[in-house]
Amino acid sequence: MAATGSEPLRLVLTTLPDRKAAEELARGSVDAGLAACAQVEGPIASHYRWEGRTCAEEEWRLTLKAAAEGEPALRAWVHARHPHATPQWVVLAADASDAYRDWVRAARA
């Protein structure tokens, strides 16, 4: 696992309304050097409250892996291209092996 004092990686979770949108953000974030890896899963069933009512939608989950120092730029880039007015943006700190963490950091543009 990561050495003591090493900054954990960031796993970012967001959802998109269709596979095409998820694939475009996945490829674009990796091509831009903002995410080292992007994984698209779906469809998933999402149930949530929006503007006072309960909604249910089919969505696609996008998981982005990034270095901690690059997460703010990744957030700005994704939010500028995301089709939702209020995109899901959940960031998790993730411990990783030194080799994997180094690979993620080296993938930044």
C-alpha positions as CSV (number, residue, x, y, z in Angstrom):
1,M,0.0,0.0,0.0
2,A,1.0,3.7,-0.2
3,A,3.8,4.8,2.0
4,T,2.9,6.8,5.1
5,G,2.5,10.5,4.2
6,S,1.8,9.8,0.5
7,E,-1.2,11.6,-0.9
8,P,-4.0,9.1,-1.7
9,L,-5.3,8.9,-5.2
10,R,-8.7,10.2,-6.0
11,L,-11.6,8.1,-7.4
12,V,-14.2,10.3,-8.8
13,L,-17.8,9.1,-9.4
14,T,-20.3,10.8,-11.7
15,T,-23.3,9.6,-13.7
16,L,-24.4,10.5,-17.2
17,P,-27.7,10.0,-19.0
18,D,-26.4,7.7,-21.7
19,R,-23.4,5.6,-22.7
20,K,-22.3,8.0,-25.5
21,A,-22.0,10.9,-23.0
22,A,-20.1,8.7,-20.5
23,E,-17.7,7.4,-23.2
24,E,-17.1,11.0,-24.5
25,L,-16.2,12.3,-21.0
26,A,-14.1,9.1,-20.3
27,R,-12.0,9.4,-23.4
28,G,-11.7,13.2,-23.2
29,S,-10.6,13.2,-19.6
30,V,-7.9,10.6,-20.4
31,D,-6.8,12.3,-23.6
32,A,-6.5,15.7,-21.8
33,G,-4.2,14.1,-19.2
34,L,-6.7,14.9,-16.4
35,A,-7.5,11.2,-15.5
36,A,-5.2,8.3,-15.8
37,C,-8.1,5.9,-16.2
38,A,-11.8,6.2,-16.8
39,Q,-14.3,3.3,-16.5
40,V,-17.8,3.3,-17.8
41,E,-20.4,1.1,-16.2
42,G,-24.1,0.7,-16.9
43,P,-26.8,1.0,-17.3
44,I,-27.5,1.5,-13.6
45,A,-30.9,2.4,-12.0
46,S,-30.8,5.7,-10.1
47,H,-33.5,6.8,-7.7
48,Y,-33.3,10.4,-6.4
49,R,-35.2,13.5,-5.4
50,W,-35.1,16.5,-7.7
51,E,-37.1,19.7,-7.5
52,G,-39.4,18.2,-4.9
53,R,-40.2,14.9,-6.5
54,T,-38.9,11.4,-6.6
55,C,-37.3,10.4,-9.9
56,A,-36.0,7.1,-11.4
57,E,-33.7,7.1,-14.4
58,E,-31.3,4.8,-16.2
59,E,-27.8,6.3,-16.0
60,W,-24.2,5.3,-16.8
61,R,-21.6,5.5,-14.0
62,L,-18.2,7.0,-14.9
63,T,-15.3,6.4,-12.5
64,L,-12.3,8.5,-13.0
65,K,-8.9,7.8,-11.4
66,A,-6.7,10.9,-10.8
67,A,-3.9,12.2,-8.7
68,A,-5.0,14.3,-5.7
69,E,-3.4,17.5,-7.0
70,G,-5.1,17.1,-10.4
71,E,-8.7,16.7,-9.1
72,P,-9.6,20.4,-9.1
73,A,-8.7,20.7,-12.8
74,L,-10.5,17.4,-13.6
75,R,-13.6,18.7,-11.8
76,A,-13.6,22.0,-13.8
77,W,-13.1,20.1,-17.1
78,V,-15.9,17.6,-16.5
79,H,-18.4,20.2,-15.1
80,A,-17.8,22.4,-18.2
81,R,-18.8,19.4,-20.4
82,H,-21.4,17.6,-18.3
83,P,-25.0,17.6,-19.5
84,H,-26.6,17.8,-16.0
85,A,-27.2,21.1,-14.3
86,T,-26.0,19.6,-11.1
87,P,-23.7,16.7,-11.9
88,Q,-22.9,14.1,-9.3
89,W,-19.3,14.7,-8.2
90,V,-18.3,12.3,-5.4
91,V,-14.6,12.1,-4.6
92,L,-13.1,9.3,-2.6
93,A,-9.5,9.1,-1.4
94,A,-8.0,5.8,-2.3
95,D,-4.9,4.1,-1.1
96,A,-2.9,2.3,-3.8
97,S,0.4,0.6,-4.3
98,D,3.4,2.9,-4.9
99,A,3.7,1.7,-8.5
100,Y,0.1,2.3,-9.3
101,R,0.1,5.7,-7.7
102,D,3.3,6.6,-9.7
103,W,1.6,5.5,-12.9
104,V,-1.5,7.7,-12.2
105,R,0.7,10.7,-11.5
106,A,2.8,10.1,-14.6
107,A,-0.4,10.0,-16.8
108,R,-1.0,13.7,-16.1
109,A,-0.5,16.0,-19.0
